[in-house]
Amino acid sequence: MRSKVLWFSAGFSVGAAIGLIVAPKSGAEARRYIADRTGSGRALLASSGKDFLEKTRDLYQKGCELADEAAEMFDEGRRIVEG
């Protein structure tokens, strides 16, 4: 367990360092960009909440279908191995 925490910490540190080195914007610019993007997302939700809900339902349904297909493939693989 301790080694997993150590590896996670090392990976996090390396990722953060790389992010700081290659960051294309300063902190203030990045915050402004994020605020603008979330503002446009809020506007999209407010203007077309119905479309958003339909897209969300479609994505959920597709995810359920993929999960069902994966379960079927897993069961088939198990039958082949046991068979």
BELVEN-V22570 format. One record per residue. RES is the residue in one small letter. NEAR is the number of other C-alpha atoms within 12 Angstrom. Layout:
BEGIN
res = [RES:RES]
near = [NEAR:NEAR]
END
This chain:
BEGIN
res = [m:r:s:k:v:l:w:f:s:a:g:f:s:v:g:a:a:i:g:l:i:v:a:p:k:s:g:a:e:a:r:r:y:i:a:d:r:t:g:s:g:r:a:l:l:a:s:s:g:k:d:f:l:e:k:t:r:d:l:y:q:k:g:c:e:l:a:d:e:a:a:e:m:f:d:e:g:r:r:i:v:e:g]
near = [7:8:9:10:11:12:13:14:14:14:14:14:14:14:15:14:13:13:15:15:12:11:14:13:15:14:13:11:13:15:13:14:16:15:14:14:14:14:14:15:16:15:14:16:18:14:13:15:15:13:14:18:16:14:15:15:14:14:14:14:14:14:14:14:14:14:14:14:14:14:14:14:14:14:15:14:13:12:11:10:9:8:8]
END
